[in-house]
Amino acid sequence: MPKIKKALISLSDKSNLLPLLKCLKRHKINIISSGGTYKIIKKLKFNCSEISDFTKFPEILNGRVKTLHPKIHAGILSKRKNKKHIQELKKNKFENIDLIIVNFYPFEQVVKKSKSHQKIIENIDIGGPTMVRAAAKNYNDVTVLTSIHQYEQLISELITNRGSTSLNFRQKLSEEAFAETAYYDSVISSYFNKISKISFPHKKIIHGNLIEKLRYGENPHQEGWFKGNLEEVFSQLHGKQISYNNLLDIDAAIMLMEDFSNAPPTFAILKHNNACGFATRSNLLEAYGAALQADPISAFGGILIANNQIDLETATKINTLFCEVVIAPSYDLEALELLKSKKNRIILVQNKINFPNQIERSCLNGILVQERDVYLESVSSFELKTDTKPSDSQMEDLNFANKLAKHTKSNTIVLVKDLQLLASGTGQTSRVDALNQAINKAKAFNFDLTGSVMASDAFFPFPDCVEIAGKEGINAVIQPGGSIKDDLSVDYCNKNQIGMVFTGIRHFKH
């Protein structure tokens, strides 16, 4: 590759320019630029030509048109070994541009900070992505940079290749450039979908920064990555790198606690995406104790989450348990220092964030997309179906259990008493199996099921579940309803003084 002779630099992020400019000067590479980038380069006392002087055409339309000129794009797109291209450049007195260094207007940041639609629109970069796409297409002859994090690589290449770059390097940068333009366009598309209230556009664009390569995927023999912005969701205060499985559990924990964000002090312990302990009490210490009581064995190595600030007393109890992750909206300073005493324990502060209304998951050779299940029933919406009416405290327990069932893998049965999870049957192929699993687990930890309540994530096609529950002393049930044989379950409840309410809403979680 011939030596690079001319570079075009147009930057929104103008940091870390000095080492790059020194390198370009050392290799006698001429620079053209415009606007704020031109001023910065001149301020740093490096030679630079303005784009308008280069093209002999002024910036117009309040800067909307600067680099959209044949002299720019012909210089980028020309094939250096194509005789016709060489002749046409010579005929039009155009020059090759060998190096493009561009980062885009900060559209995503402006959307987050500004409510002005007009300001947001003006931060849609046109010239930058156009130049980047042109340079990336012509990577055989042109080097394109789209991030300040690539500067060191370029400097190393120029030194190694005496003012040139290798084909492999240019091809790698081309790949990164197209990824950058694709992401940039996806953010813009998502913005317009949002303001137009289009939940499911004709062409779905899923975007996310590949921010981190994980230690591995679900298993050590699988590679894993995370695409997105974890910093929006939480701040990590301590601990080892978050793993693929950690993230799945953290997601389950946060989504569960979202439905209890305004509840009194509440604590959850999760294992494999399901709550194995959950309780609401007058203070967080008691909530943690009640949550742990439900299944202290499964709690080992679990994910802990609280809806209130973790104090020193609670942290002292937590510290006796081996747990992978602790999540809370805040921590007492003494509590935080104590929790940090375990080297690898991941400690997270959850941020307030509006999660996307859509969720995606891979399926076959594509992606399934659906609305997030944000529907939340309340006691006032329950439909009483039996002669026996649950007491006020039982209604609270039913509401509590129903929320838990919503966030537990189907088929599920959840058993609750006094705002405490006693046990759940999770991910069973039979609802009867789920109930038996929950009952056996509750008994294993010495819970008395008399006076407890039962929640099911789907209707009962037969009365077998309520029959089993009734024999164990469970005397209130919540379910969606909707079976053609609902009356069989209702009739059994009426005969045995068991209260039953319908929600009318099914919450499957596969």
C-alpha positions in Angstrom: 0.0 0.0 0.0 1.3 3.4 -0.9 2.0 5.9 1.9 -1.0 7.8 3.3 -0.8 11.4 2.0 -4.0 13.0 2.9 -6.4 12.6 5.9 -9.8 14.0 6.6 -10.6 14.5 10.3 -14.2 15.4 11.4 -14.9 14.7 15.1 -17.6 15.1 17.6 -15.4 13.6 20.3 -12.2 15.6 20.0 -10.3 14.1 23.0 -6.9 12.4 22.8 -6.0 14.1 19.5 -2.5 15.2 20.3 -0.6 11.8 20.0 -2.5 11.2 16.7 -1.6 14.6 15.2 2.0 14.2 16.2 2.1 10.8 14.4 0.4 12.2 11.2 2.9 15.1 11.2 5.8 12.7 11.6 4.7 10.8 8.5 4.0 14.0 6.5 0.3 13.4 6.2 -1.7 16.5 5.2 -4.9 17.1 7.1 -8.2 18.6 6.0 -11.0 19.4 8.5 -13.8 21.7 9.3 -15.7 23.5 12.1 -14.8 22.7 15.7 -12.3 20.0 14.7 -10.4 22.4 12.5 -10.2 25.0 15.3 -8.9 22.4 17.8 -6.2 21.2 15.4 -5.1 24.8 14.7 -5.2 25.5 18.5 -2.8 22.6 19.0 -0.5 24.3 16.4 -0.7 21.7 13.7 -1.2 22.5 10.0 -4.6 21.9 8.7 -6.7 23.0 5.6 -10.4 23.8 5.9 -12.7 21.6 3.9 -14.3 24.6 2.2 -10.8 25.7 1.0 -10.2 22.2 -0.2 -13.5 21.9 -2.1 -13.7 25.6 -3.1 -17.3 25.5 -1.9 -18.5 27.0 1.4 -20.5 25.3 4.1 -24.2 25.9 3.6 -27.5 25.4 5.2 -26.2 26.2 8.7 -23.5 23.5 8.4 -25.9 20.8 7.2 -23.8 20.5 4.0 -20.1 20.5 4.6 -18.5 17.3 3.3 -21.2 16.2 0.8 -19.1 17.2 -2.2 -17.8 15.2 -5.2 -14.2 16.2 -4.5 -14.5 14.6 -1.0 -16.3 11.5 -2.1 -14.4 10.9 -5.3 -11.2 11.2 -3.3 -12.5 8.5 -0.9 -14.1 6.1 -3.3 -11.6 6.1 -6.2 -9.9 2.8 -6.8 -6.2 3.6 -6.8 -5.3 1.0 -9.5 -8.3 1.7 -11.8 -7.0 3.6 -14.8 -10.4 5.2 -15.5 -10.7 6.4 -11.9 -7.2 7.9 -12.1 -8.0 9.7 -15.3 -11.3 11.1 -14.0 -9.7 12.4 -10.8 -6.9 14.0 -12.9 -9.5 15.5 -15.3 -11.5 17.0 -12.4 -8.4 18.1 -10.5 -9.4 15.9 -7.6 -7.1 14.2 -5.1 -7.1 10.9 -3.2 -8.1 11.0 0.4 -6.4 8.0 2.1 -7.4 8.3 5.7 -10.8 9.1 7.2 -11.1 9.8 10.9 -14.7 10.5 11.9 -17.0 10.1 14.9 -20.6 11.1 14.7 -22.8 13.7 16.2 -23.8 12.5 19.7 -27.4 11.6 18.8 -27.9 9.0 21.5 -26.6 11.3 24.2 -28.7 14.2 23.0 -31.8 12.1 23.1 -31.1 11.2 26.7 -30.5 14.8 27.8 -32.8 16.9 25.6 -36.6 17.0 25.1 -36.3 19.3 22.1 -37.3 17.4 19.0 -35.6 20.0 16.8 -32.3 19.8 18.7 -32.4 16.0 18.4 -33.1 16.2 14.7 -30.1 18.5 14.2 -27.9 15.9 15.8 -28.6 13.3 13.1 -25.2 13.2 11.4 -25.4 12.9 7.6 -22.0 13.8 6.3 -20.1 11.7 8.8 -21.8 8.3 8.2 -21.7 9.0 4.4 -17.9 9.4 4.5 -17.5 6.4 6.8 -19.5 4.1 4.6 -17.6 5.3 1.5 -14.3 4.7 3.2 -15.3 1.3 4.6 -16.5 0.2 1.1 -13.1 1.2 -0.3 -11.0 -0.4 2.4 -8.7 -1.8 -0.2 -7.3 1.7 -0.5 -8.6 3.8 2.4 -8.2 3.5 6.1 -11.3 4.6 8.2 -11.4 5.2 12.0 -14.7 5.8 13.9 -13.5 5.8 17.5 -10.8 7.4 19.6 -10.0 3.9 20.9 -8.6 3.1 17.5 -6.0 5.9 17.5 -3.3 3.8 19.2 -3.8 1.0 16.7 -3.4 3.4 13.8 -0.3 5.0 15.3 1.3 1.5 15.7 0.3 0.6 12.1 1.8 3.8 10.6 5.1 3.2 12.5 5.3 -0.5 11.5 4.4 0.2 7.9 6.3 3.5 7.5 3.3 5.7 6.9 1.0 3.0 5.4 -1.5 0.5 6.8 -1.9 -3.2 6.2 -4.9 -4.6 4.3 -5.9 -6.8 7.3 -6.0 -3.7 9.5 -8.1 -1.7 7.0 -10.5 -4.6 6.5 -10.9 -4.9 10.3 -11.6 -1.2 10.6 -14.1 -1.4 7.7 -16.0 -4.1 9.6 -16.1 -1.9 12.7 -17.1 1.1 10.6 -20.2 -0.6 9.2 -21.1 -1.8 12.7 -20.9 1.8 13.9 -23.1 3.2 11.1 -25.6 0.3 11.6 -25.8 1.0 15.3 -26.1 4.7 14.8 -29.0 4.3 12.3 -30.7 1.8 14.7 -30.7 4.3 17.5 -32.3 6.9 15.2 -34.9 4.4 14.0 -35.7 3.5 17.6 -36.2 7.2 18.5 -38.7 7.7 15.6 -40.5 4.5 16.5 -40.8 5.8 20.1 -42.1 9.3 19.2 -44.5 7.8 16.6 -45.6 5.2 19.2 -44.8 2.3 16.9 -44.3 -0.7 19.1 -43.7 -3.2 16.4 -42.4 -1.7 13.2 -42.4 -3.5 9.9 -38.7 -3.9 10.1 -37.5 -4.5 13.6 -34.1 -3.2 14.4 -32.3 -4.5 17.5 -29.4 -2.4 18.6 -26.9 -2.5 21.4 -23.2 -1.8 21.9 -21.0 -4.9 22.3 -19.6 -3.6 25.5 -18.1 -6.6 27.1 -16.9 -10.1 26.3 -17.9 -12.3 29.2 -15.7 -14.9 30.8 -17.8 -17.5 29.0 -21.5 -18.2 28.1 -23.9 -20.4 29.9 -21.2 -23.1 30.2 -17.4 -22.8 30.1 -17.1 -24.3 26.7 -19.4 -21.6 25.2 -18.2 -18.0 24.4 -20.5 -15.2 25.6 -21.0 -11.5 25.2 -23.3 -8.8 26.4 -24.8 -6.2 24.0 -26.3 -3.2 25.7 -25.4 -0.6 28.4 -25.3 -2.1 31.9 -24.2 1.2 33.4 -27.8 2.5 32.8 -29.2 -0.3 34.9 -26.7 -0.5 37.8 -23.3 0.6 39.1 -20.9 -2.2 40.2 -19.3 -1.2 43.5 -17.3 -4.4 44.1 -16.6 -7.9 43.0 -15.5 -10.0 40.0 -16.6 -9.7 36.4 -20.3 -10.3 36.0 -20.9 -13.6 34.2 -23.5 -14.7 31.6 -25.5 -16.6 34.2 -25.2 -13.7 36.7 -26.8 -11.4 34.2 -29.7 -13.8 33.6 -30.3 -14.0 37.4 -29.8 -10.2 37.8 -32.4 -9.6 35.1 -34.9 -12.0 36.8 -34.2 -10.4 40.2 -34.7 -6.8 39.0 -37.9 -7.6 37.0 -39.4 -9.3 40.1 -38.5 -6.5 42.5 -40.0 -4.0 40.0 -43.4 -5.2 41.0 -42.5 -4.6 44.7 -40.7 -1.3 44.3 -43.3 0.6 46.3 -43.9 -2.2 48.9 -42.7 -2.1 52.5 -39.2 -3.5 53.1 -39.0 -6.5 50.8 -36.2 -9.0 50.2 -35.7 -11.7 47.6 -33.3 -14.5 47.1 -33.1 -16.0 43.6 -31.6 -19.1 42.2 -31.7 -20.0 38.5 -34.0 -17.2 37.7 -36.6 -18.2 40.3 -37.2 -16.8 43.8 -36.3 -19.4 46.4 -36.9 -16.9 49.2 -39.2 -13.8 49.3 -40.7 -11.8 52.1 -42.2 -8.4 53.1 -41.8 -7.2 56.7 -41.7 -4.0 58.7 -37.9 -3.7 58.3 -35.3 -5.1 55.9 -33.6 -7.3 58.5 -36.8 -9.2 59.2 -37.6 -9.4 55.5 -34.2 -11.0 54.9 -34.6 -13.5 57.7 -38.0 -14.5 56.5 -36.8 -14.8 52.9 -33.9 -17.0 53.9 -36.1 -19.2 56.0 -38.0 -20.4 52.9 -35.0 -22.3 51.6 -31.6 -21.7 53.2 -30.1 -24.5 51.1 -31.0 -23.1 47.7 -29.9 -19.6 49.0 -26.3 -20.7 48.9 -24.7 -19.1 45.9 -27.8 -17.1 45.2 -28.7 -13.6 44.0 -30.0 -11.2 46.7 -32.0 -8.1 46.0 -33.7 -5.6 48.3 -36.2 -2.8 47.6 -34.7 -0.6 50.4 -31.3 0.6 51.5 -29.3 -2.2 53.1 -28.2 -1.3 56.6 -25.4 -2.7 58.8 -27.6 -5.1 60.7 -28.9 -6.7 57.5 -25.5 -6.7 55.9 -24.1 -8.5 59.0 -26.6 -11.3 58.4 -26.0 -11.4 54.7 -22.3 -11.7 55.2 -22.7 -15.1 56.8 -24.1 -16.5 53.6 -22.2 -17.3 50.4 -23.9 -15.3 47.7 -22.9 -14.3 44.2 -24.6 -11.0 43.9 -26.2 -8.4 46.2 -28.5 -5.7 44.6 -30.0 -2.7 46.4 -31.0 0.9 45.7 -28.3 2.0 48.2 -26.1 0.9 51.1 -25.1 2.3 54.5 -21.4 3.0 54.3 -20.6 0.5 57.1 -22.8 -2.1 55.4 -21.1 -1.6 52.1 -17.6 -2.0 53.7 -18.7 -5.2 55.4 -20.2 -6.7 52.3 -17.0 -5.9 50.4 -15.1 -8.1 52.8 -15.9 -11.0 50.4 -13.4 -10.5 47.5 -15.5 -11.9 44.7 -19.0 -10.9 45.8 -20.7 -8.7 43.2 -22.3 -5.6 44.8 -24.6 -3.6 42.6 -26.5 -0.3 43.1 -29.6 -0.4 41.0 -30.5 2.7 39.1 -33.9 4.0 38.3 -34.6 3.2 34.7 -37.5 2.8 32.4 -36.9 -0.6 30.8 -37.9 -1.1 27.1 -41.5 -2.1 26.5 -40.3 -5.0 24.3 -38.3 -8.1 25.0 -36.5 -10.3 22.5 -35.1 -13.8 22.6 -33.5 -15.9 20.0 -35.6 -18.6 18.4 -34.5 -21.0 15.6 -32.8 -18.8 13.0 -34.5 -15.6 14.1 -35.8 -13.6 17.1 -39.1 -13.6 18.9 -40.3 -10.2 20.0 -43.1 -9.4 22.4 -44.3 -6.7 24.7 -42.9 -6.9 28.2 -45.4 -8.3 30.8 -46.0 -5.2 32.8 -49.6 -6.0 33.7 -50.1 -5.8 37.4 -53.3 -6.9 39.1 -54.6 -5.5 42.4 -56.9 -6.8 45.1 -59.7 -4.5 43.8 -59.5 -6.3 40.4 -59.9 -9.8 41.8 -63.2 -11.6 41.0 -64.5 -13.6 43.9 -65.8 -17.0 42.6 -66.7 -18.8 45.8 -69.2 -18.4 48.7 -66.2 -18.2 51.1 -64.5 -14.8 50.9 -60.8 -14.7 51.8 -60.0 -12.4 54.7 -58.3 -9.1 54.2 -54.9 -10.6 55.2 -55.5 -13.5 52.9 -56.3 -11.1 50.0 -52.9 -9.4 50.7 -51.2 -12.8 50.6 -53.1 -13.7 47.4 -51.9 -10.5 45.7 -48.4 -11.2 47.0 -48.4 -14.8 45.7 -49.9 -13.8 42.3 -47.0 -11.3 41.8 -44.5 -14.0 42.6 -46.1 -16.5 40.3 -45.9 -14.0 37.5 -42.1 -14.1 37.8 -41.7 -17.8 38.4 -41.0 -20.3 35.5 -44.1 -22.1 34.2 -45.8 -24.3 35.2 -45.7 -22.9 38.6 -47.5 -23.0 41.9 -46.6 -20.6 44.7 -47.5 -21.0 48.4 -47.6 -18.0 50.6 -48.5 -17.1 54.2 -48.1 -13.8 56.0 -46.4 -12.1 53.1 -43.7 -14.8 53.0 -42.9 -17.3 50.3 -43.2 -20.8 51.8 -42.3 -22.7 48.7 -42.9 -22.8 45.0 -43.1 -25.5 42.3 -41.2 -24.3 39.3 -41.0 -25.2 35.6 -43.0 -28.4 35.8 -44.7 -30.1 32.9 -47.7 -30.8 35.2 -49.4 -28.4 37.5 -50.1 -31.2 39.9 -46.3 -31.9 39.9 -45.7 -28.2 40.6 -48.1 -28.3 43.6 -46.6 -31.4 45.0 -43.1 -30.0 44.6 -44.1 -26.9 46.5 -45.9 -28.8 49.3 -43.0 -31.2 49.8 -40.5 -28.4 49.9 -42.5 -26.4 52.4 -42.8 -29.4 54.7 -39.0 -30.0 54.3 -38.4 -26.6 55.9 -41.1 -27.2 58.6 -43.7 -24.8 57.4 -47.3 -25.3 58.5 -49.5 -24.9 55.4 -52.7 -24.4 57.4 -54.1 -21.0 56.5 -51.7 -20.5 53.6 -52.7 -19.4 50.1 -51.9 -20.8 46.7 -51.3 -19.0 43.4 -51.2 -20.6 40.0 -49.9 -19.0 36.8 -52.6 -20.6 34.7 -56.1 -22.0 35.1 -56.9 -25.4 36.6 -58.3 -27.7 33.9 -59.4 -30.2 36.7 -60.1 -29.9 40.4 -57.1 -32.1 41.4 -54.9 -29.1 42.5 -57.5 -27.6 44.8 -58.3 -31.0 46.2 -54.7 -31.6 47.1 -54.3 -28.0 48.4 -57.4 -28.4 50.6 -56.2 -31.5 52.2 -53.0 -29.6 53.2 -55.0 -26.8 54.9 -54.5 -24.2 52.2 -57.7 -22.2 52.3 -57.4 -19.5 49.7 -56.6 -19.7 46.0 -55.8 -17.3 43.2 -55.8 -18.2 39.5 -56.5 -16.6 36.1 -59.6 -18.7 35.4 -60.8 -19.5 31.9 -61.0 -23.3 31.9 -64.2 -24.9 30.6 -64.2 -26.9 33.8 -63.7 -23.9 36.2 -66.9 -24.9 38.0 -65.3 -28.2 39.2 -62.6 -26.3 41.1 -65.1 -23.7 42.3 -67.5 -26.4 43.5 -64.8 -28.2 45.5 -63.8 -24.9 47.1 -67.4 -24.1 48.1 -67.8 -27.5 49.7 -64.6 -27.1 51.7 -64.8 -23.4 52.7 -61.9 -22.5 50.5 -61.9 -19.0 49.0 -61.1 -18.6 45.4 -60.5 -15.5 43.2 -59.9 -15.1 39.5 -57.6 -12.5 38.0 -58.6 -13.0 34.4 -54.9 -12.6 33.4 -52.5 -15.4 32.7 -48.7 -14.9 33.4 -46.8 -17.7 31.6 -43.0 -17.5 31.9 -41.1 -20.0 29.8 
